[in-house]
Amino acid sequence: MEPLSSIESQYGHVAIPGIAKVVAGQGNLPKIHITTAQAEAEIYLHGAQVTAWRPADTAETIFLSEHSGWEDGRAIRGGIPVCFPWFRTKSDNAKAPSHGVVRTKAWKLDSLTYDQDVVIATLSTESDEATRKFWPYDFRLVHRITVGTQLKLELITTNTGQSSFQFEEALHTYHHVGDATKAHVQGLDGATFFDNTDSNQKKTQQGDILFHKATDNAYLNTTSVVELIDPQLQRRIRLIKENSASTVVWNPGEAGAKALTDMGDDEWRQMVCVEACNIIQCAVTLDAGAQHTMVANIEVLP
């Protein structure tokens, strides 16, 4: 038997033999590796970020760039980043980190549990001196990730301070597709959205969303089921949301991908983001001591 790495030894007390353990990932960052009869998955403690999920007898469902950086303080390009407490750039501070203060933070692994071929990983983080540098409020976040034939993500926000605050949040899911130019998204026909590729002009969706050009749409007041149709891989990826009043659909297109240093020039063809969120007019106001839970259920269908 090979000796355990220092990371495996550190987290050995939470490991589930033959099912789930914490190992050294890319850049020697700790990641949870899960293997059951139903699915395989990987979750980095860096950002509490899911980077892989493959239900049995299916191709990988999560996109991860081959050019992603793997180091403290740097975002992982792909997977499912947790965006909080703002989305995109901070409106009043361009120097603040994109998508908030927890995306590149090392989260704590609270527990791993296993029952009936389903693994639940619970990770948490909270406000500290580093987060207060950009956002002055006290909070605790829990990301509960259920891995099985479905992937269930629960982002639980608690206001641990003395005053109310408003926040944006997103589970910024990069889905792997066979060819984005042949994929389309159903379920948002007639929805109002802001088009971030066109100076955030307010528009109305007509029919399915196609990806023949750069797409960066924030759909408001959307709670319906959304499906990403992928004829190349012959599957549908279904998103069912709870306590999420907005939906973002994003693909950078050819020019956008070339402008990203951590994405290959042609990798835009392999991904489409469809994400549960509460942003812009759908931002959440949370009173002192109160809690809010946003849920994304992801399922792969023929």
Buried (B, 14 or more C-beta within 10 A) or exposed (E): EEEBEEBBEEBEEBBEEEBBBBBEBBBEBBBBBBBBEBBBBBBBBBBBBBBBBBBEEBBBBBBBBEBBBEEEEBBBBBBBBBBBBBBBEBEEEEEBBBBBBBBBBBBEBEEBEBEEBBBBBBBBBBBEEEBEEBBEBBBBBBBBBBBBBBBBBBBBBBBBBEEEBEBBBBBBBBBBBBEBBBBBBBBBEEBBBBBBBEEEEEEEBEEBBBBEEBBBBBBBEBBBEBBBBBEEBEBBBBBBBEBBBBBBBBBBBEEBBBEBEBBBEEBBBBBBBBBBBBBBEBBBEBEEEEEBEBBBBBBBEE
